């Protein structure tokens, strides 16, 4: 997914939540033109702002990236399980996967 797709998704989820750019900007605590500058790519979207945006429009960061993609249930289950592991166990899984290739 490239930056253009991320910005397209911002607009999609903002509209789906029924918020204008102005309303969303204000709910995020920025000036009323903030979302316009993000969606027109005049300002780079920060990860922290994306996380706040997801809270405002009522989705998870997971939803943001995977709704509307060809992401199978097996991949979702694997990712959920992997993300729940402690860091040292993630390293073990990654090594195992490399050996299975």
Beta strands, then each sheet from edge to edge (+ up, - down):
end
